[in-house]
Amino acid sequence: MLFWKKKTKQSKKKKPTKSPVQPKKPEVKQSPHPKQTKPPVPASLPKKKEKTPEFIRSDDIEKEFLKAFNQLTYRVSPYEVWQDFVSMFACALSNPVDKTHYDEREKLYLRTIKKYNGREQKLFPELAAHTVMALERNPEQDFLGHIFMGLGLGNKHKCQEFTPYSVCQCMAGISMNDVAAKVQEKGYITINDPCCGAGATLIAGVNEARKQLVKENLNFQNYVLVYAQDIDYTAAMMCYIQLSLLGVAACIKVGNSLTEPMTENDTDENYWYTPMYFSQIWTMRRIFHGLEKLT
């Protein structure tokens, strides 16, 4: 017999359908420091106000100065604290350059600082730093004189009332003419104030000379010499400090300008010379003129 084998139908396995190949997107290489673009500001939003330049904003410095100063007035009167501050600050500016007066002014500094405890002693350099920053940001001001009068420390018996700096600016603009021409003729100019106070009039005069000399590419520090005198020691020290910080060549005398005016034959006993006065150019001028003090 013949047997016919039945062919069993085998289930065919379905082959997996391949997903359509998608084209690869080109890779975008990013720079290591991509530029960050700010989103556009809608027109409806108000624009930000421009910041005031730092050299105009001196209110904060004045507040910090007064904050430190008031911490020193619990045991000592405000006037005595102020006198001690300007006296020690003036000694600190004078001693590195004026070796003739070094010993006496060093003793004065040490004698004064011993009146205060350790915490209080640290506040005096802070007051000096605020003064430096104030005049650095805005040299067109009488910083110490303004605070001095604001604290009510003026001596009423001496009729001590400092001229506002705006008035000093006006006077300097009117009285100081052709500064560059005078410098070309003589080599330098002198500015004198026999009743200088804290130096507002002198500061305004120096700034006016600076504005005129800079147009001729001349540095005022090499061509402006200041003479100042005041009967009040504290006022004279304020003037000395501010002229020193502004880089002005100056000599300040403590004394009565009527009975003890500045003369060529003066001794150096009551004189304070700013650091710029000892610069090379002014030293050479003194040698050339053969005078201890220029006239």
MARVO-357235 format. One record per residue (C-alpha): x, y, z; chain. Coordinates in steps of 0.05 Angstrom, whole numbers. Each point is the difference from the previous one (the first is absolute). Layout:
residues N
<atom east="X" north="Y" up="Z" kette="A"/>
...
END
This chain:
residues 295
<atom east="0" north="0" up="0" kette="A"/>
<atom east="22" north="68" up="-14" kette="A"/>
<atom east="-5" north="50" up="56" kette="A"/>
<atom east="-5" north="72" up="-18" kette="A"/>
<atom east="30" north="45" up="50" kette="A"/>
<atom east="-42" north="60" up="15" kette="A"/>
<atom east="38" north="62" up="-4" kette="A"/>
<atom east="-10" north="40" up="63" kette="A"/>
<atom east="-6" north="72" up="-11" kette="A"/>
<atom east="52" north="36" up="42" kette="A"/>
<atom east="-17" north="68" up="24" kette="A"/>
<atom east="45" north="49" up="-31" kette="A"/>
<atom east="32" north="48" up="48" kette="A"/>
<atom east="-11" north="71" up="-16" kette="A"/>
<atom east="63" north="38" up="-11" kette="A"/>
<atom east="4" north="64" up="43" kette="A"/>
<atom east="-15" north="60" up="-41" kette="A"/>
<atom east="56" north="50" up="0" kette="A"/>
<atom east="-17" north="70" up="19" kette="A"/>
<atom east="14" north="51" up="-53" kette="A"/>
<atom east="70" north="28" up="6" kette="A"/>
<atom east="-3" north="72" up="21" kette="A"/>
<atom east="55" north="46" up="-25" kette="A"/>
<atom east="49" north="22" up="54" kette="A"/>
<atom east="-2" north="72" up="20" kette="A"/>
<atom east="66" north="35" up="-9" kette="A"/>
<atom east="35" north="11" up="67" kette="A"/>
<atom east="8" north="73" up="19" kette="A"/>
<atom east="65" north="12" up="35" kette="A"/>
<atom east="-6" north="49" up="57" kette="A"/>
<atom east="56" north="47" up="17" kette="A"/>
<atom east="29" north="-10" up="69" kette="A"/>
<atom east="-23" north="70" up="20" kette="A"/>
<atom east="-67" north="11" up="-33" kette="A"/>
<atom east="-26" north="70" up="-2" kette="A"/>
<atom east="-58" north="11" up="46" kette="A"/>
<atom east="-51" north="43" up="-32" kette="A"/>
<atom east="-50" north="36" up="44" kette="A"/>
<atom east="-73" north="-4" up="-20" kette="A"/>
<atom east="-26" north="65" up="-30" kette="A"/>
<atom east="-31" north="47" up="50" kette="A"/>
<atom east="-72" north="15" up="-16" kette="A"/>
<atom east="-14" north="71" up="-19" kette="A"/>
<atom east="-51" north="6" up="55" kette="A"/>
<atom east="50" north="-11" up="56" kette="A"/>
<atom east="32" north="63" up="29" kette="A"/>
<atom east="73" north="11" up="-14" kette="A"/>
<atom east="50" north="-7" up="57" kette="A"/>
<atom east="27" north="65" up="27" kette="A"/>
<atom east="73" north="12" up="-12" kette="A"/>
<atom east="44" north="-6" up="61" kette="A"/>
<atom east="29" north="63" up="29" kette="A"/>
<atom east="76" north="2" up="-6" kette="A"/>
<atom east="34" north="-22" up="64" kette="A"/>
<atom east="42" north="64" up="7" kette="A"/>
<atom east="-64" north="41" up="8" kette="A"/>
<atom east="-31" north="-44" up="54" kette="A"/>
<atom east="38" north="23" up="62" kette="A"/>
<atom east="-60" north="-4" up="47" kette="A"/>
<atom east="14" north="-72" up="18" kette="A"/>
<atom east="73" north="16" up="17" kette="A"/>
<atom east="-22" north="58" up="44" kette="A"/>
<atom east="-50" north="-45" up="36" kette="A"/>
<atom east="54" north="-52" up="13" kette="A"/>
<atom east="48" north="54" up="24" kette="A"/>
<atom east="-51" north="27" up="49" kette="A"/>
<atom east="-19" north="-70" up="23" kette="A"/>
<atom east="73" north="-14" up="19" kette="A"/>
<atom east="10" north="69" up="29" kette="A"/>
<atom east="-61" north="-5" up="46" kette="A"/>
<atom east="27" north="-63" up="31" kette="A"/>
<atom east="58" north="41" up="28" kette="A"/>
<atom east="-42" north="53" up="34" kette="A"/>
<atom east="-26" north="-40" up="60" kette="A"/>
<atom east="59" north="17" up="46" kette="A"/>
<atom east="33" north="58" up="-37" kette="A"/>
<atom east="-33" north="64" up="-26" kette="A"/>
<atom east="-13" north="3" up="-75" kette="A"/>
<atom east="47" north="60" up="-9" kette="A"/>
<atom east="57" north="-35" up="36" kette="A"/>
<atom east="-11" north="-63" up="-42" kette="A"/>
<atom east="2" north="41" up="-63" kette="A"/>
<atom east="63" north="37" up="21" kette="A"/>
<atom east="34" north="-66" up="18" kette="A"/>
<atom east="-21" north="-31" up="-67" kette="A"/>
<atom east="27" north="56" up="-44" kette="A"/>
<atom east="63" north="7" up="43" kette="A"/>
<atom east="18" north="-74" up="-6" kette="A"/>
<atom east="-19" north="-3" up="-73" kette="A"/>
<atom east="44" north="60" up="-15" kette="A"/>
<atom east="59" north="-32" up="38" kette="A"/>
<atom east="-9" north="-64" up="-40" kette="A"/>
<atom east="4" north="38" up="-66" kette="A"/>
<atom east="58" north="44" up="22" kette="A"/>
<atom east="48" north="-50" up="33" kette="A"/>
<atom east="18" north="-42" up="-62" kette="A"/>
<atom east="27" north="61" up="-36" kette="A"/>
<atom east="16" north="56" up="50" kette="A"/>
<atom east="57" north="-27" up="42" kette="A"/>
<atom east="14" north="68" up="32" kette="A"/>
<atom east="-64" north="-4" up="41" kette="A"/>
<atom east="-3" north="-76" up="6" kette="A"/>
<atom east="18" north="-9" up="73" kette="A"/>
<atom east="-48" north="53" up="29" kette="A"/>
<atom east="-58" north="-22" up="-44" kette="A"/>
<atom east="11" north="-73" up="15" kette="A"/>
<atom east="-4" north="16" up="74" kette="A"/>
<atom east="-63" north="40" up="-12" kette="A"/>
<atom east="-31" north="-59" up="-37" kette="A"/>
<atom east="17" north="-50" up="54" kette="A"/>
<atom east="-22" north="46" up="56" kette="A"/>
<atom east="-67" north="11" up="-34" kette="A"/>
<atom east="-17" north="-72" up="-19" kette="A"/>
<atom east="12" north="-23" up="72" kette="A"/>
<atom east="-62" north="38" up="22" kette="A"/>
<atom east="-43" north="-53" up="-34" kette="A"/>
<atom east="-10" north="-75" up="12" kette="A"/>
<atom east="15" north="-55" up="-50" kette="A"/>
<atom east="-70" north="0" up="-31" kette="A"/>
<atom east="0" north="75" up="-8" kette="A"/>
<atom east="70" north="3" up="-29" kette="A"/>
<atom east="-23" north="-42" up="-59" kette="A"/>
<atom east="-52" north="52" up="-19" kette="A"/>
<atom east="50" north="55" up="-16" kette="A"/>
<atom east="30" north="-36" up="-61" kette="A"/>
<atom east="-72" north="-11" up="-22" kette="A"/>
<atom east="-14" north="75" up="3" kette="A"/>
<atom east="64" north="12" up="-40" kette="A"/>
<atom east="-21" north="-52" up="-52" kette="A"/>
<atom east="-68" north="33" up="-10" kette="A"/>
<atom east="33" north="67" up="-10" kette="A"/>
<atom east="47" north="-28" up="-52" kette="A"/>
<atom east="-57" north="-34" up="-38" kette="A"/>
<atom east="-43" north="63" up="1" kette="A"/>
<atom east="53" north="45" up="-30" kette="A"/>
<atom east="21" north="-54" up="-49" kette="A"/>
<atom east="-71" north="-7" up="-27" kette="A"/>
<atom east="-13" north="74" up="-1" kette="A"/>
<atom east="59" north="48" up="8" kette="A"/>
<atom east="-47" north="59" up="-11" kette="A"/>
<atom east="-22" north="7" up="72" kette="A"/>
<atom east="20" north="21" up="71" kette="A"/>
<atom east="-15" north="-67" up="32" kette="A"/>
<atom east="28" north="12" up="69" kette="A"/>
<atom east="-24" north="72" up="5" kette="A"/>
<atom east="-71" north="-21" up="-20" kette="A"/>
<atom east="-3" north="-54" up="54" kette="A"/>
<atom east="33" north="46" up="51" kette="A"/>
<atom east="-53" north="53" up="-8" kette="A"/>
<atom east="-56" north="-52" up="-5" kette="A"/>
<atom east="20" north="-26" up="69" kette="A"/>
<atom east="-4" north="71" up="28" kette="A"/>
<atom east="74" north="1" up="20" kette="A"/>
<atom east="15" north="70" up="-25" kette="A"/>
<atom east="29" north="47" up="51" kette="A"/>
<atom east="-51" north="56" up="10" kette="A"/>
<atom east="48" north="42" up="41" kette="A"/>
<atom east="48" north="2" up="-60" kette="A"/>
<atom east="-59" north="12" up="-48" kette="A"/>
<atom east="20" north="-65" up="-34" kette="A"/>
<atom east="-47" north="-11" up="-60" kette="A"/>
<atom east="29" north="-36" up="-60" kette="A"/>
<atom east="-18" north="26" up="-69" kette="A"/>
<atom east="-44" north="-49" up="-39" kette="A"/>
<atom east="38" north="-34" up="-56" kette="A"/>
<atom east="-48" north="23" up="-54" kette="A"/>
<atom east="17" north="73" up="18" kette="A"/>
<atom east="75" north="-17" up="-2" kette="A"/>
<atom east="-9" north="-30" up="-70" kette="A"/>
<atom east="-33" north="64" up="-24" kette="A"/>
<atom east="55" north="43" up="28" kette="A"/>
<atom east="54" north="-44" up="-30" kette="A"/>
<atom east="-32" north="3" up="-69" kette="A"/>
<atom east="-3" north="76" up="2" kette="A"/>
<atom east="69" north="15" up="29" kette="A"/>
<atom east="44" north="-52" up="-33" kette="A"/>
<atom east="13" north="18" up="-73" kette="A"/>
<atom east="54" north="-20" up="-49" kette="A"/>
<atom east="32" north="-50" up="46" kette="A"/>
<atom east="37" north="-35" up="-57" kette="A"/>
<atom east="30" north="67" up="-24" kette="A"/>
<atom east="25" north="16" up="70" kette="A"/>
<atom east="31" north="-69" up="6" kette="A"/>
<atom east="36" north="10" up="-67" kette="A"/>
<atom east="26" north="67" up="24" kette="A"/>
<atom east="22" north="-17" up="71" kette="A"/>
<atom east="5" north="-75" up="0" kette="A"/>
<atom east="-53" north="-10" up="54" kette="A"/>
<atom east="-56" north="37" up="35" kette="A"/>
<atom east="-15" north="10" up="74" kette="A"/>
<atom east="-67" north="2" up="36" kette="A"/>
<atom east="-3" north="32" up="69" kette="A"/>
<atom east="-53" north="2" up="54" kette="A"/>
<atom east="19" north="33" up="66" kette="A"/>
<atom east="-64" north="-25" up="34" kette="A"/>
<atom east="-7" north="-68" up="-33" kette="A"/>
<atom east="-48" north="-36" up="47" kette="A"/>
<atom east="-8" north="-72" up="-25" kette="A"/>
<atom east="26" north="21" up="-68" kette="A"/>
<atom east="-63" north="7" up="-42" kette="A"/>
<atom east="24" north="63" up="-36" kette="A"/>
<atom east="67" north="-32" up="-15" kette="A"/>
<atom east="-31" north="-65" up="-24" kette="A"/>
<atom east="-45" north="39" up="-47" kette="A"/>
<atom east="59" north="41" up="-26" kette="A"/>
<atom east="43" north="-62" up="-11" kette="A"/>
<atom east="-57" north="-34" up="-38" kette="A"/>
<atom east="-10" north="61" up="-44" kette="A"/>
<atom east="75" north="2" up="-16" kette="A"/>
<atom east="-2" north="-75" up="-15" kette="A"/>
<atom east="-56" north="9" up="-50" kette="A"/>
<atom east="37" north="55" up="-37" kette="A"/>
<atom east="68" north="-35" up="1" kette="A"/>
<atom east="-27" north="-67" up="-24" kette="A"/>
<atom east="-20" north="34" up="-65" kette="A"/>
<atom east="74" north="13" up="-11" kette="A"/>
<atom east="18" north="-71" up="19" kette="A"/>
<atom east="33" north="24" up="65" kette="A"/>
<atom east="-4" north="-34" up="67" kette="A"/>
<atom east="-23" north="50" up="53" kette="A"/>
<atom east="40" north="-36" up="54" kette="A"/>
<atom east="64" north="25" up="-32" kette="A"/>
<atom east="-22" north="72" up="-10" kette="A"/>
<atom east="-45" north="20" up="58" kette="A"/>
<atom east="28" north="18" up="69" kette="A"/>
<atom east="-46" north="17" up="58" kette="A"/>
<atom east="14" north="42" up="61" kette="A"/>
<atom east="-50" north="-3" up="57" kette="A"/>
<atom east="-6" north="26" up="71" kette="A"/>
<atom east="-51" north="-3" up="55" kette="A"/>
<atom east="0" north="20" up="73" kette="A"/>
<atom east="-40" north="-62" up="19" kette="A"/>
<atom east="42" north="-64" up="4" kette="A"/>
<atom east="-58" north="-47" up="-15" kette="A"/>
<atom east="-21" north="39" up="-62" kette="A"/>
<atom east="71" north="2" up="-26" kette="A"/>
<atom east="7" north="-75" up="9" kette="A"/>
<atom east="-64" north="-11" up="-40" kette="A"/>
<atom east="28" north="43" up="-56" kette="A"/>
<atom east="66" north="-38" up="3" kette="A"/>
<atom east="-34" north="-68" up="-4" kette="A"/>
<atom east="-44" north="17" up="-59" kette="A"/>
<atom east="55" north="34" up="-41" kette="A"/>
<atom east="46" north="-59" up="14" kette="A"/>
<atom east="-52" north="-51" up="-23" kette="A"/>
<atom east="-13" north="41" up="-63" kette="A"/>
<atom east="74" north="-2" up="-18" kette="A"/>
<atom east="12" north="75" up="7" kette="A"/>
<atom east="68" north="29" up="16" kette="A"/>
<atom east="-13" north="45" up="59" kette="A"/>
<atom east="26" north="27" up="66" kette="A"/>
<atom east="-48" north="18" up="56" kette="A"/>
<atom east="18" north="43" up="59" kette="A"/>
<atom east="-37" north="-1" up="66" kette="A"/>
<atom east="-2" north="71" up="27" kette="A"/>
<atom east="-30" north="70" up="-4" kette="A"/>
<atom east="9" north="26" up="-70" kette="A"/>
<atom east="-5" north="73" up="25" kette="A"/>
<atom east="53" north="-4" up="54" kette="A"/>
<atom east="40" north="-60" up="-25" kette="A"/>
<atom east="-6" north="0" up="-76" kette="A"/>
<atom east="39" north="-49" up="-44" kette="A"/>
<atom east="69" north="28" up="-17" kette="A"/>
<atom east="65" north="-26" up="-30" kette="A"/>
<atom east="34" north="5" up="68" kette="A"/>
<atom east="-50" north="-45" up="36" kette="A"/>
<atom east="23" north="-61" up="37" kette="A"/>
<atom east="-33" north="-67" up="-15" kette="A"/>
<atom east="-30" north="-5" up="69" kette="A"/>
<atom east="-74" north="9" up="-19" kette="A"/>
<atom east="4" north="-22" up="-72" kette="A"/>
<atom east="-32" north="-62" up="-31" kette="A"/>
<atom east="23" north="-21" up="-69" kette="A"/>
<atom east="-42" north="-46" up="-44" kette="A"/>
<atom east="33" north="-63" up="-30" kette="A"/>
<atom east="-2" north="31" up="-70" kette="A"/>
<atom east="42" north="58" up="26" kette="A"/>
<atom east="58" north="-49" up="7" kette="A"/>
<atom east="-6" north="-26" up="-71" kette="A"/>
<atom east="62" north="5" up="-45" kette="A"/>
<atom east="-25" north="58" up="-42" kette="A"/>
<atom east="-16" north="45" up="60" kette="A"/>
<atom east="64" north="-19" up="35" kette="A"/>
<atom east="39" north="21" up="-61" kette="A"/>
<atom east="-38" north="66" up="-3" kette="A"/>
<atom east="18" north="15" up="73" kette="A"/>
<atom east="74" north="-15" up="-15" kette="A"/>
<atom east="-2" north="42" up="-62" kette="A"/>
<atom east="-31" north="59" up="37" kette="A"/>
<atom east="47" north="-9" up="59" kette="A"/>
<atom east="-58" north="7" up="48" kette="A"/>
<atom east="-28" north="-45" up="53" kette="A"/>
<atom east="-70" north="24" up="-18" kette="A"/>
<atom east="-21" north="26" up="-68" kette="A"/>
<atom east="-30" north="69" up="-6" kette="A"/>
END
